[in-house]
Amino acid sequence: MKLVGSKTEQDIREQLIASNKSLFEEEEKKRLLNVIQENFPNMVTAYVLHWIPEQAEDFYKVLINDSIIVDIELDRLNQNIMPIIKSVPISQYKVGLSKINQIKLAVALDLVQKDFKKAK
């Protein structure tokens, strides 16, 4: 999907930048970051595409680098319960995505490319 610089894209870009900053800097996201780093040691950057807080657990959908979408379920009540992790390649994730989620993924991938350039 080609980005056109729309207001929707700008809003999504701001949300994703905030999610990235939160993941790497905020104490409350430390557990999520540790799970990602342990399971994906080649991770350079990551963006939380979706977060669903439930009563007993948190569900995250995270873009890792430019190739993998990961679903992570973290138990809120017992930190010792192993997280549930499922990953799919982006090509598989794209199938059947709504328009807004296609835009969100395209913006996230654009941000990942910028992060890769900074990391070099």
Backbone atoms as SQL, in Angstrom:
CREATE TABLE atoms (id INTEGER PRIMARY KEY, chain TEXT, resi INTEGER, resn TEXT, atom TEXT, x REAL, y REAL, z REAL);
INSERT INTO atoms VALUES
  (1, 'A', 1, 'MET', 'N', 0.849, -1.180, 0.000),
  (2, 'A', 1, 'MET', 'CA', 0.000, 0.000, 0.000),
  (3, 'A', 1, 'MET', 'C', 0.894, 1.244, 0.000),
  (4, 'A', 2, 'LYS', 'N', 0.556, 2.187, -0.832),
  (5, 'A', 2, 'LYS', 'CA', 1.330, 3.426, -0.943),
  (6, 'A', 2, 'LYS', 'C', 0.773, 4.467, 0.027),
  (7, 'A', 3, 'LEU', 'N', 1.674, 5.082, 0.762),
  (8, 'A', 3, 'LEU', 'CA', 1.270, 6.126, 1.708),
  (9, 'A', 3, 'LEU', 'C', 1.151, 7.457, 0.980),
  (10, 'A', 4, 'VAL', 'N', 0.133, 8.245, 1.374),
  (11, 'A', 4, 'VAL', 'CA', -0.119, 9.514, 0.689),
  (12, 'A', 4, 'VAL', 'C', -0.010, 10.729, 1.611),
  (13, 'A', 5, 'GLY', 'N', 0.273, 10.502, 2.904),
  (14, 'A', 5, 'GLY', 'CA', 0.412, 11.619, 3.829),
  (15, 'A', 5, 'GLY', 'C', -0.902, 12.171, 4.347),
  (16, 'A', 6, 'SER', 'N', -1.933, 11.350, 4.374),
  (17, 'A', 6, 'SER', 'CA', -3.258, 11.801, 4.826),
  (18, 'A', 6, 'SER', 'C', -3.279, 12.056, 6.336),
  (19, 'A', 7, 'LYS', 'N', -4.333, 12.700, 6.788),
  (20, 'A', 7, 'LYS', 'CA', -4.526, 12.961, 8.220),
  (21, 'A', 7, 'LYS', 'C', -4.590, 11.639, 8.985),
  (22, 'A', 8, 'THR', 'N', -5.273, 10.657, 8.423),
  (23, 'A', 8, 'THR', 'CA', -5.365, 9.336, 9.055),
  (24, 'A', 8, 'THR', 'C', -3.974, 8.742, 9.240),
  (25, 'A', 9, 'GLU', 'N', -3.158, 8.815, 8.195),
  (26, 'A', 9, 'GLU', 'CA', -1.792, 8.294, 8.280),
  (27, 'A', 9, 'GLU', 'C', -0.991, 9.030, 9.344),
  (28, 'A', 10, 'GLN', 'N', -1.130, 10.347, 9.405),
  (29, 'A', 10, 'GLN', 'CA', -0.403, 11.124, 10.408),
  (30, 'A', 10, 'GLN', 'C', -0.824, 10.732, 11.821),
  (31, 'A', 11, 'ASP', 'N', -2.123, 10.554, 12.034),
  (32, 'A', 11, 'ASP', 'CA', -2.620, 10.145, 13.353),
  (33, 'A', 11, 'ASP', 'C', -2.071, 8.776, 13.736),
  (34, 'A', 12, 'ILE', 'N', -2.101, 7.851, 12.794),
  (35, 'A', 12, 'ILE', 'CA', -1.578, 6.504, 13.052),
  (36, 'A', 12, 'ILE', 'C', -0.082, 6.570, 13.322),
  (37, 'A', 13, 'ARG', 'N', 0.638, 7.372, 12.551),
  (38, 'A', 13, 'ARG', 'CA', 2.090, 7.522, 12.739),
  (39, 'A', 13, 'ARG', 'C', 2.394, 8.001, 14.160),
  (40, 'A', 14, 'GLU', 'N', 1.646, 8.986, 14.634),
  (41, 'A', 14, 'GLU', 'CA', 1.854, 9.497, 15.998),
  (42, 'A', 14, 'GLU', 'C', 1.581, 8.418, 17.038),
  (43, 'A', 15, 'GLN', 'N', 0.508, 7.640, 16.841),
  (44, 'A', 15, 'GLN', 'CA', 0.189, 6.551, 17.773),
  (45, 'A', 15, 'GLN', 'C', 1.299, 5.504, 17.791),
  (46, 'A', 16, 'LEU', 'N', 1.788, 5.142, 16.613),
  (47, 'A', 16, 'LEU', 'CA', 2.826, 4.118, 16.525),
  (48, 'A', 16, 'LEU', 'C', 4.148, 4.595, 17.116),
  (49, 'A', 17, 'ILE', 'N', 4.502, 5.838, 16.891),
  (50, 'A', 17, 'ILE', 'CA', 5.726, 6.389, 17.484),
  (51, 'A', 17, 'ILE', 'C', 5.613, 6.361, 19.004),
  (52, 'A', 18, 'ALA', 'N', 4.442, 6.721, 19.517),
  (53, 'A', 18, 'ALA', 'CA', 4.218, 6.674, 20.967),
  (54, 'A', 18, 'ALA', 'C', 4.302, 5.239, 21.482),
  (55, 'A', 19, 'SER', 'N', 3.779, 4.274, 20.717),
  (56, 'A', 19, 'SER', 'CA', 3.827, 2.872, 21.150),
  (57, 'A', 19, 'SER', 'C', 5.263, 2.369, 21.187),
  (58, 'A', 20, 'ASN', 'N', 6.064, 2.767, 20.219),
  (59, 'A', 20, 'ASN', 'CA', 7.469, 2.374, 20.169),
  (60, 'A', 20, 'ASN', 'C', 8.230, 2.966, 21.347),
  (61, 'A', 21, 'LYS', 'N', 8.009, 4.241, 21.594),
  (62, 'A', 21, 'LYS', 'CA', 8.677, 4.922, 22.709),
  (63, 'A', 21, 'LYS', 'C', 8.276, 4.280, 24.037),
  (64, 'A', 22, 'SER', 'N', 6.998, 4.000, 24.197),
  (65, 'A', 22, 'SER', 'CA', 6.492, 3.365, 25.411),
  (66, 'A', 22, 'SER', 'C', 7.130, 1.993, 25.609),
  (67, 'A', 23, 'LEU', 'N', 7.192, 1.205, 24.547),
  (68, 'A', 23, 'LEU', 'CA', 7.751, -0.142, 24.630),
  (69, 'A', 23, 'LEU', 'C', 9.197, -0.120, 25.097),
  (70, 'A', 24, 'PHE', 'N', 9.986, 0.791, 24.576),
  (71, 'A', 24, 'PHE', 'CA', 11.414, 0.807, 24.872),
  (72, 'A', 24, 'PHE', 'C', 11.791, 1.645, 26.091),
  (73, 'A', 25, 'GLU', 'N', 10.887, 2.502, 26.585),
  (74, 'A', 25, 'GLU', 'CA', 11.268, 3.418, 27.659),
  (75, 'A', 25, 'GLU', 'C', 10.459, 3.300, 28.940),
  (76, 'A', 26, 'GLU', 'N', 9.221, 2.821, 28.878),
  (77, 'A', 26, 'GLU', 'CA', 8.371, 2.834, 30.067),
  (78, 'A', 26, 'GLU', 'C', 8.500, 1.552, 30.877),
  (79, 'A', 27, 'GLU', 'N', 8.555, 1.721, 32.175),
  (80, 'A', 27, 'GLU', 'CA', 8.701, 0.599, 33.100),
  (81, 'A', 27, 'GLU', 'C', 7.564, -0.412, 32.956),
  (82, 'A', 28, 'GLU', 'N', 6.339, 0.068, 32.757),
  (83, 'A', 28, 'GLU', 'CA', 5.193, -0.845, 32.680),
  (84, 'A', 28, 'GLU', 'C', 5.226, -1.744, 31.441),
  (85, 'A', 29, 'LYS', 'N', 6.036, -1.402, 30.454),
  (86, 'A', 29, 'LYS', 'CA', 6.159, -2.233, 29.246),
  (87, 'A', 29, 'LYS', 'C', 7.422, -3.095, 29.266),
  (88, 'A', 30, 'LYS', 'N', 8.165, -3.036, 30.367),
  (89, 'A', 30, 'LYS', 'CA', 9.427, -3.761, 30.468),
  (90, 'A', 30, 'LYS', 'C', 9.243, -5.270, 30.271),
  (91, 'A', 31, 'ARG', 'N', 8.185, -5.821, 30.858),
  (92, 'A', 31, 'ARG', 'CA', 7.946, -7.261, 30.723),
  (93, 'A', 31, 'ARG', 'C', 7.695, -7.634, 29.261),
  (94, 'A', 32, 'LEU', 'N', 6.881, -6.844, 28.570),
  (95, 'A', 32, 'LEU', 'CA', 6.617, -7.099, 27.153),
  (96, 'A', 32, 'LEU', 'C', 7.913, -7.024, 26.353),
  (97, 'A', 33, 'LEU', 'N', 8.712, -6.006, 26.598),
  (98, 'A', 33, 'LEU', 'CA', 9.979, -5.856, 25.885),
  (99, 'A', 33, 'LEU', 'C', 10.895, -7.048, 26.153),
  (100, 'A', 34, 'ASN', 'N', 10.969, -7.492, 27.403),
  (101, 'A', 34, 'ASN', 'CA', 11.807, -8.647, 27.739),
  (102, 'A', 34, 'ASN', 'C', 11.353, -9.902, 27.003),
  (103, 'A', 35, 'VAL', 'N', 10.041, -10.115, 26.932),
  (104, 'A', 35, 'VAL', 'CA', 9.499, -11.278, 26.214),
  (105, 'A', 35, 'VAL', 'C', 9.894, -11.205, 24.738),
  (106, 'A', 36, 'ILE', 'N', 9.765, -10.029, 24.150),
  (107, 'A', 36, 'ILE', 'CA', 10.125, -9.865, 22.735),
  (108, 'A', 36, 'ILE', 'C', 11.615, -10.129, 22.534),
  (109, 'A', 37, 'GLN', 'N', 12.457, -9.547, 23.382),
  (110, 'A', 37, 'GLN', 'CA', 13.903, -9.705, 23.229),
  (111, 'A', 37, 'GLN', 'C', 14.345, -11.150, 23.435),
  (112, 'A', 38, 'GLU', 'N', 13.720, -11.848, 24.379),
  (113, 'A', 38, 'GLU', 'CA', 14.071, -13.252, 24.620),
  (114, 'A', 38, 'GLU', 'C', 13.688, -14.137, 23.439),
  (115, 'A', 39, 'ASN', 'N', 12.547, -13.871, 22.838),
  (116, 'A', 39, 'ASN', 'CA', 12.040, -14.726, 21.766),
  (117, 'A', 39, 'ASN', 'C', 12.481, -14.300, 20.370),
  (118, 'A', 40, 'PHE', 'N', 12.884, -13.050, 20.236),
  (119, 'A', 40, 'PHE', 'CA', 13.309, -12.517, 18.940),
  (120, 'A', 40, 'PHE', 'C', 14.600, -11.721, 19.145),
  (121, 'A', 41, 'PRO', 'N', 15.714, -12.437, 19.392),
  (122, 'A', 41, 'PRO', 'CA', 16.975, -11.748, 19.726),
  (123, 'A', 41, 'PRO', 'C', 17.510, -10.844, 18.616),
  (124, 'A', 42, 'ASN', 'N', 17.054, -11.028, 17.391),
  (125, 'A', 42, 'ASN', 'CA', 17.503, -10.172, 16.283),
  (126, 'A', 42, 'ASN', 'C', 16.654, -8.919, 16.126),
  (127, 'A', 43, 'MET', 'N', 15.742, -8.685, 17.067),
  (128, 'A', 43, 'MET', 'CA', 14.860, -7.524, 16.999),
  (129, 'A', 43, 'MET', 'C', 15.680, -6.234, 17.055),
  (130, 'A', 44, 'VAL', 'N', 15.460, -5.380, 16.072),
  (131, 'A', 44, 'VAL', 'CA', 16.080, -4.056, 16.042),
  (132, 'A', 44, 'VAL', 'C', 15.066, -3.020, 16.514),
  (133, 'A', 45, 'THR', 'N', 13.826, -3.182, 16.060),
  (134, 'A', 45, 'THR', 'CA', 12.760, -2.259, 16.430),
  (135, 'A', 45, 'THR', 'C', 11.434, -3.004, 16.457),
  (136, 'A', 46, 'ALA', 'N', 10.461, -2.418, 17.136),
  (137, 'A', 46, 'ALA', 'CA', 9.138, -3.044, 17.242),
  (138, 'A', 46, 'ALA', 'C', 8.084, -1.965, 17.448),
  (139, 'A', 47, 'TYR', 'N', 6.893, -2.240, 16.915),
  (140, 'A', 47, 'TYR', 'CA', 5.762, -1.327, 17.074),
  (141, 'A', 47, 'TYR', 'C', 4.541, -2.122, 17.503),
  (142, 'A', 48, 'VAL', 'N', 3.874, -1.653, 18.549),
  (143, 'A', 48, 'VAL', 'CA', 2.645, -2.286, 19.009),
  (144, 'A', 48, 'VAL', 'C', 1.514, -1.812, 18.103),
  (145, 'A', 49, 'LEU', 'N', 0.969, -2.737, 17.325),
  (146, 'A', 49, 'LEU', 'CA', -0.120, -2.402, 16.408),
  (147, 'A', 49, 'LEU', 'C', -1.460, -2.377, 17.132),
  (148, 'A', 50, 'HIS', 'N', -1.632, -3.309, 18.067),
  (149, 'A', 50, 'HIS', 'CA', -2.879, -3.385, 18.840),
  (150, 'A', 50, 'HIS', 'C', -2.553, -3.826, 20.258),
  (151, 'A', 51, 'TRP', 'N', -3.309, -3.301, 21.208),
  (152, 'A', 51, 'TRP', 'CA', -3.193, -3.704, 22.603),
  (153, 'A', 51, 'TRP', 'C', -4.603, -3.807, 23.158),
  (154, 'A', 52, 'ILE', 'N', -4.927, -4.978, 23.693),
  (155, 'A', 52, 'ILE', 'CA', -6.240, -5.181, 24.303),
  (156, 'A', 52, 'ILE', 'C', -6.018, -5.550, 25.767),
  (157, 'A', 53, 'PRO', 'N', -6.262, -4.608, 26.677),
  (158, 'A', 53, 'PRO', 'CA', -6.136, -4.929, 28.100),
  (159, 'A', 53, 'PRO', 'C', -7.404, -5.632, 28.586),
  (160, 'A', 54, 'GLU', 'N', -7.236, -6.796, 29.145),
  (161, 'A', 54, 'GLU', 'CA', -8.351, -7.543, 29.731),
  (162, 'A', 54, 'GLU', 'C', -8.162, -7.552, 31.240),
  (163, 'A', 55, 'GLN', 'N', -9.105, -8.158, 31.938),
  (164, 'A', 55, 'GLN', 'CA', -9.025, -8.189, 33.389),
  (165, 'A', 55, 'GLN', 'C', -7.807, -8.967, 33.883),
  (166, 'A', 56, 'ALA', 'N', -7.576, -10.135, 33.298),
  (167, 'A', 56, 'ALA', 'CA', -6.511, -11.000, 33.796),
  (168, 'A', 56, 'ALA', 'C', -5.283, -11.044, 32.894),
  (169, 'A', 57, 'GLU', 'N', -5.392, -10.523, 31.675),
  (170, 'A', 57, 'GLU', 'CA', -4.255, -10.571, 30.765),
  (171, 'A', 57, 'GLU', 'C', -4.278, -9.391, 29.797),
  (172, 'A', 58, 'ASP', 'N', -3.136, -9.189, 29.165),
  (173, 'A', 58, 'ASP', 'CA', -2.999, -8.181, 28.117),
  (174, 'A', 58, 'ASP', 'C', -2.682, -8.911, 26.817),
  (175, 'A', 59, 'PHE', 'N', -3.340, -8.493, 25.740),
  (176, 'A', 59, 'PHE', 'CA', -3.090, -9.059, 24.420),
  (177, 'A', 59, 'PHE', 'C', -2.427, -7.988, 23.560),
  (178, 'A', 60, 'TYR', 'N', -1.296, -8.338, 22.959),
  (179, 'A', 60, 'TYR', 'CA', -0.564, -7.407, 22.104),
  (180, 'A', 60, 'TYR', 'C', -0.387, -8.009, 20.718),
  (181, 'A', 61, 'LYS', 'N', -0.458, -7.160, 19.709),
  (182, 'A', 61, 'LYS', 'CA', -0.075, -7.526, 18.347),
  (183, 'A', 61, 'LYS', 'C', 1.068, -6.582, 17.999),
  (184, 'A', 62, 'VAL', 'N', 2.252, -7.160, 17.763),
  (185, 'A', 62, 'VAL', 'CA', 3.466, -6.367, 17.626),
  (186, 'A', 62, 'VAL', 'C', 4.157, -6.676, 16.300),
  (187, 'A', 63, 'LEU', 'N', 4.559, -5.617, 15.606),
  (188, 'A', 63, 'LEU', 'CA', 5.391, -5.763, 14.413),
  (189, 'A', 63, 'LEU', 'C', 6.844, -5.794, 14.873),
  (190, 'A', 64, 'ILE', 'N', 7.544, -6.886, 14.550),
  (191, 'A', 64, 'ILE', 'CA', 8.961, -7.021, 14.885),
  (192, 'A', 64, 'ILE', 'C', 9.757, -6.816, 13.597),
  (193, 'A', 65, 'ASN', 'N', 10.656, -5.834, 13.619),
  (194, 'A', 65, 'ASN', 'CA', 11.432, -5.472, 12.437),
  (195, 'A', 65, 'ASN', 'C', 10.483, -5.275, 11.256),
  (196, 'A', 66, 'ASP', 'N', 10.823, -5.803, 10.116),
  (197, 'A', 66, 'ASP', 'CA', 9.953, -5.606, 8.948),
  (198, 'A', 66, 'ASP', 'C', 9.432, -6.927, 8.400),
  (199, 'A', 67, 'SER', 'N', 9.385, -7.952, 9.284),
  (200, 'A', 67, 'SER', 'CA', 9.063, -9.266, 8.735),
  (201, 'A', 67, 'SER', 'C', 8.055, -10.103, 9.508),
  (202, 'A', 68, 'ILE', 'N', 7.848, -9.819, 10.787),
  (203, 'A', 68, 'ILE', 'CA', 7.029, -10.715, 11.606),
  (204, 'A', 68, 'ILE', 'C', 5.980, -9.931, 12.385),
  (205, 'A', 69, 'ILE', 'N', 4.786, -10.505, 12.454),
  (206, 'A', 69, 'ILE', 'CA', 3.740, -10.003, 13.339),
  (207, 'A', 69, 'ILE', 'C', 3.604, -11.027, 14.462),
  (208, 'A', 70, 'VAL', 'N', 3.648, -10.557, 15.697),
  (209, 'A', 70, 'VAL', 'CA', 3.605, -11.455, 16.847),
  (210, 'A', 70, 'VAL', 'C', 2.406, -11.118, 17.722),
  (211, 'A', 71, 'ASP', 'N', 1.649, -12.157, 18.078),
  (212, 'A', 71, 'ASP', 'CA', 0.588, -12.030, 19.077),
  (213, 'A', 71, 'ASP', 'C', 1.168, -12.504, 20.393),
  (214, 'A', 72, 'ILE', 'N', 1.088, -11.645, 21.410),
  (215, 'A', 72, 'ILE', 'CA', 1.623, -11.977, 22.731),
  (216, 'A', 72, 'ILE', 'C', 0.522, -11.797, 23.759),
  (217, 'A', 73, 'GLU', 'N', 0.344, -12.818, 24.586),
  (218, 'A', 73, 'GLU', 'CA', -0.618, -12.757, 25.686),
  (219, 'A', 73, 'GLU', 'C', 0.171, -12.825, 26.990),
  (220, 'A', 74, 'LEU', 'N', 0.062, -11.753, 27.787),
  (221, 'A', 74, 'LEU', 'CA', 0.752, -11.687, 29.076),
  (222, 'A', 74, 'LEU', 'C', -0.269, -11.731, 30.202),
  (223, 'A', 75, 'ASP', 'N', -0.045, -12.627, 31.156),
  (224, 'A', 75, 'ASP', 'CA', -0.924, -12.716, 32.317),
  (225, 'A', 75, 'ASP', 'C', -0.636, -11.531, 33.237),
  (226, 'A', 76, 'ARG', 'N', -1.665, -10.842, 33.673),
  (227, 'A', 76, 'ARG', 'CA', -1.500, -9.680, 34.562),
  (228, 'A', 76, 'ARG', 'C', -1.371, -10.088, 36.025),
  (229, 'A', 77, 'LEU', 'N', -2.048, -11.172, 36.394),
  (230, 'A', 77, 'LEU', 'CA', -2.137, -11.550, 37.800),
  (231, 'A', 77, 'LEU', 'C', -0.940, -12.356, 38.272),
  (232, 'A', 78, 'ASN', 'N', -0.379, -13.167, 37.401),
  (233, 'A', 78, 'ASN', 'CA', 0.741, -14.017, 37.779),
  (234, 'A', 78, 'ASN', 'C', 1.865, -13.844, 36.763),
  (235, 'A', 79, 'GLN', 'N', 2.892, -13.122, 37.167),
  (236, 'A', 79, 'GLN', 'CA', 4.024, -12.840, 36.280),
  (237, 'A', 79, 'GLN', 'C', 4.802, -14.109, 35.926),
  (238, 'A', 80, 'ASN', 'N', 4.619, -15.180, 36.706),
  (239, 'A', 80, 'ASN', 'CA', 5.360, -16.417, 36.477),
  (240, 'A', 80, 'ASN', 'C', 4.751, -17.288, 35.379),
  (241, 'A', 81, 'ILE', 'N', 3.523, -16.993, 34.977),
  (242, 'A', 81, 'ILE', 'CA', 2.903, -17.751, 33.891),
  (243, 'A', 81, 'ILE', 'C', 3.586, -17.368, 32.583),
  (244, 'A', 82, 'MET', 'N', 4.003, -18.395, 31.860),
  (245, 'A', 82, 'MET', 'CA', 4.697, -18.154, 30.593),
  (246, 'A', 82, 'MET', 'C', 3.773, -17.434, 29.607),
  (247, 'A', 83, 'PRO', 'N', 4.291, -16.436, 28.920),
  (248, 'A', 83, 'PRO', 'CA', 3.472, -15.747, 27.917),
  (249, 'A', 83, 'PRO', 'C', 3.151, -16.681, 26.750),
  (250, 'A', 84, 'ILE', 'N', 2.013, -16.440, 26.131),
  (251, 'A', 84, 'ILE', 'CA', 1.628, -17.191, 24.933),
  (252, 'A', 84, 'ILE', 'C', 2.030, -16.339, 23.731),
  (253, 'A', 85, 'ILE', 'N', 2.820, -16.934, 22.848),
  (254, 'A', 85, 'ILE', 'CA', 3.377, -16.191, 21.715),
  (255, 'A', 85, 'ILE', 'C', 3.077, -16.940, 20.419),
  (256, 'A', 86, 'LYS', 'N', 2.504, -16.221, 19.465),
  (257, 'A', 86, 'LYS', 'CA', 2.258, -16.780, 18.128),
  (258, 'A', 86, 'LYS', 'C', 2.762, -15.762, 17.119),
  (259, 'A', 87, 'SER', 'N', 3.503, -16.236, 16.133),
  (260, 'A', 87, 'SER', 'CA', 4.010, -15.307, 15.122),
  (261, 'A', 87, 'SER', 'C', 3.592, -15.752, 13.724),
  (262, 'A', 88, 'VAL', 'N', 3.415, -14.769, 12.860),
  (263, 'A', 88, 'VAL', 'CA', 3.090, -15.027, 11.452),
  (264, 'A', 88, 'VAL', 'C', 3.897, -14.059, 10.590),
  (265, 'A', 89, 'PRO', 'N', 4.270, -14.488, 9.394),
  (266, 'A', 89, 'PRO', 'CA', 4.939, -13.552, 8.489),
  (267, 'A', 89, 'PRO', 'C', 3.960, -12.463, 8.047),
  (268, 'A', 90, 'ILE', 'N', 4.496, -11.316, 7.707),
  (269, 'A', 90, 'ILE', 'CA', 3.655, -10.191, 7.293),
  (270, 'A', 90, 'ILE', 'C', 2.767, -10.571, 6.109),
  (271, 'A', 91, 'SER', 'N', 3.304, -11.342, 5.176),
  (272, 'A', 91, 'SER', 'CA', 2.515, -11.729, 3.997),
  (273, 'A', 91, 'SER', 'C', 1.239, -12.463, 4.401),
  (274, 'A', 92, 'GLN', 'N', 1.318, -13.288, 5.421),
  (275, 'A', 92, 'GLN', 'CA', 0.135, -14.008, 5.905),
  (276, 'A', 92, 'GLN', 'C', -0.787, -13.075, 6.694),
  (277, 'A', 93, 'TYR', 'N', -0.211, -12.173, 7.480),
  (278, 'A', 93, 'TYR', 'CA', -0.998, -11.238, 8.290),
  (279, 'A', 93, 'TYR', 'C', -1.843, -10.312, 7.409),
  (280, 'A', 94, 'LYS', 'N', -1.295, -9.920, 6.269),
  (281, 'A', 94, 'LYS', 'CA', -1.976, -8.968, 5.375),
  (282, 'A', 94, 'LYS', 'C', -3.294, -9.499, 4.817),
  (283, 'A', 95, 'VAL', 'N', -3.416, -10.817, 4.711),
  (284, 'A', 95, 'VAL', 'CA', -4.598, -11.423, 4.095),
  (285, 'A', 95, 'VAL', 'C', -5.849, -11.064, 4.894),
  (286, 'A', 96, 'GLY', 'N', -6.793, -10.408, 4.230),
  (287, 'A', 96, 'GLY', 'CA', -8.066, -10.078, 4.859),
  (288, 'A', 96, 'GLY', 'C', -8.049, -8.885, 5.797),
  (289, 'A', 97, 'LEU', 'N', -6.956, -8.121, 5.809),
  (290, 'A', 97, 'LEU', 'CA', -6.883, -6.943, 6.688),
  (291, 'A', 97, 'LEU', 'C', -7.851, -5.856, 6.235),
  (292, 'A', 98, 'SER', 'N', -8.460, -5.187, 7.198),
  (293, 'A', 98, 'SER', 'CA', -9.319, -4.044, 6.874),
  (294, 'A', 98, 'SER', 'C', -8.459, -2.903, 6.332),
  (295, 'A', 99, 'LYS', 'N', -9.084, -1.953, 5.692),
  (296, 'A', 99, 'LYS', 'CA', -8.370, -0.813, 5.103),
  (297, 'A', 99, 'LYS', 'C', -7.559, -0.061, 6.165),
  (298, 'A', 100, 'ILE', 'N', -8.169, 0.206, 7.316),
  (299, 'A', 100, 'ILE', 'CA', -7.469, 0.967, 8.361),
  (300, 'A', 100, 'ILE', 'C', -6.264, 0.189, 8.886),
  (301, 'A', 101, 'ASN', 'N', -6.393, -1.131, 9.004),
  (302, 'A', 101, 'ASN', 'CA', -5.261, -1.933, 9.471),
  (303, 'A', 101, 'ASN', 'C', -4.191, -2.073, 8.397),
  (304, 'A', 102, 'GLN', 'N', -4.586, -2.021, 7.123),
  (305, 'A', 102, 'GLN', 'CA', -3.593, -1.983, 6.040),
  (306, 'A', 102, 'GLN', 'C', -2.781, -0.690, 6.121),
  (307, 'A', 103, 'ILE', 'N', -3.464, 0.412, 6.385),
  (308, 'A', 103, 'ILE', 'CA', -2.777, 1.704, 6.527),
  (309, 'A', 103, 'ILE', 'C', -1.845, 1.660, 7.731),
  (310, 'A', 104, 'LYS', 'N', -2.343, 1.128, 8.851),
  (311, 'A', 104, 'LYS', 'CA', -1.525, 1.051, 10.067),
  (312, 'A', 104, 'LYS', 'C', -0.264, 0.226, 9.815),
  (313, 'A', 105, 'LEU', 'N', -0.402, -0.901, 9.138),
  (314, 'A', 105, 'LEU', 'CA', 0.757, -1.739, 8.833),
  (315, 'A', 105, 'LEU', 'C', 1.722, -1.007, 7.902),
  (316, 'A', 106, 'ALA', 'N', 1.211, -0.340, 6.878),
  (317, 'A', 106, 'ALA', 'CA', 2.070, 0.391, 5.939),
  (318, 'A', 106, 'ALA', 'C', 2.842, 1.502, 6.650),
  (319, 'A', 107, 'VAL', 'N', 2.183, 2.226, 7.539),
  (320, 'A', 107, 'VAL', 'CA', 2.852, 3.288, 8.298),
  (321, 'A', 107, 'VAL', 'C', 3.908, 2.677, 9.218),
  (322, 'A', 108, 'ALA', 'N', 3.568, 1.578, 9.886),
  (323, 'A', 108, 'ALA', 'CA', 4.519, 0.917, 10.787),
  (324, 'A', 108, 'ALA', 'C', 5.746, 0.433, 10.014),
  (325, 'A', 109, 'LEU', 'N', 5.541, -0.141, 8.849),
  (326, 'A', 109, 'LEU', 'CA', 6.669, -0.599, 8.035),
  (327, 'A', 109, 'LEU', 'C', 7.536, 0.570, 7.576),
  (328, 'A', 110, 'ASP', 'N', 6.921, 1.705, 7.280),
  (329, 'A', 110, 'ASP', 'CA', 7.668, 2.909, 6.926),
  (330, 'A', 110, 'ASP', 'C', 8.532, 3.365, 8.108),
  (331, 'A', 111, 'LEU', 'N', 7.953, 3.338, 9.305),
  (332, 'A', 111, 'LEU', 'CA', 8.706, 3.719, 10.507),
  (333, 'A', 111, 'LEU', 'C', 9.859, 2.745, 10.769),
  (334, 'A', 112, 'VAL', 'N', 9.627, 1.461, 10.535),
  (335, 'A', 112, 'VAL', 'CA', 10.675, 0.452, 10.712),
  (336, 'A', 112, 'VAL', 'C', 11.850, 0.756, 9.789),
  (337, 'A', 113, 'GLN', 'N', 11.567, 1.089, 8.534),
  (338, 'A', 113, 'GLN', 'CA', 12.644, 1.400, 7.591),
  (339, 'A', 113, 'GLN', 'C', 13.460, 2.600, 8.073),
  (340, 'A', 114, 'LYS', 'N', 12.792, 3.594, 8.632),
  (341, 'A', 114, 'LYS', 'CA', 13.499, 4.762, 9.175),
  (342, 'A', 114, 'LYS', 'C', 14.348, 4.364, 10.381),
  (343, 'A', 115, 'ASP', 'N', 13.819, 3.466, 11.219),
  (344, 'A', 115, 'ASP', 'CA', 14.586, 2.981, 12.371),
  (345, 'A', 115, 'ASP', 'C', 15.822, 2.212, 11.915),
  (346, 'A', 116, 'PHE', 'N', 15.684, 1.401, 10.866),
  (347, 'A', 116, 'PHE', 'CA', 16.822, 0.649, 10.341),
  (348, 'A', 116, 'PHE', 'C', 17.923, 1.596, 9.874),
  (349, 'A', 117, 'LYS', 'N', 17.532, 2.687, 9.216),
  (350, 'A', 117, 'LYS', 'CA', 18.522, 3.657, 8.732),
  (351, 'A', 117, 'LYS', 'C', 19.250, 4.319, 9.900),
  (352, 'A', 118, 'LYS', 'N', 18.503, 4.616, 10.979),
  (353, 'A', 118, 'LYS', 'CA', 19.120, 5.221, 12.169),
  (354, 'A', 118, 'LYS', 'C', 20.089, 4.258, 12.838),
  (355, 'A', 119, 'ALA', 'N', 19.762, 2.965, 12.815),
  (356, 'A', 119, 'ALA', 'CA', 20.557, 1.951, 13.509),
  (357, 'A', 119, 'ALA', 'C', 21.890, 1.684, 12.817),
  (358, 'A', 120, 'LYS', 'N', 21.988, 2.047, 11.540),
  (359, 'A', 120, 'LYS', 'CA', 23.224, 1.764, 10.792),
  (360, 'A', 120, 'LYS', 'C', 24.302, 2.760, 11.069);
